[in-house]
Amino acid sequence: MSSGDILEKKGDLLPPSEKRTYQAMVGALGYLMNCTRPDIAFVMSHVAQFALCPTTKHLAAVKHIFRYRKRTTETKLRIQGGSENKDNQNANILGNGTSINN
């Protein structure tokens, strides 16, 4: 799976047991996206579109997202406010989702 690959409805459909696995994986990533990983929101919305009829290429894409998540567990997103009252507007959102500090 490379960054230029396009996901389409064409391809070898997954058997029912792997389809359920795909749907569970997408659900788990959706939970991560909502709670701690906004960086995967775009790609999650894309793979979720194929939950009813996933192909082997879609499953490869979801596995790629899991590998990305594993490689970036220590990545942090820092959000800063404007210059006025700066001390109260700083926030650190940890990539592992453990805390938000004001």
Buried (B, 14 or more C-beta within 10 A) or exposed (E): BEEEEEBEEEBEEBEEEEBEBBBEBBEEBBEBBEEBBEBBEEBBEEBBEBBEEBBEBBBEBBEBBBEBBEEBEEEEEEEEEEEEEEEEEEEEBBBEEEEEEE
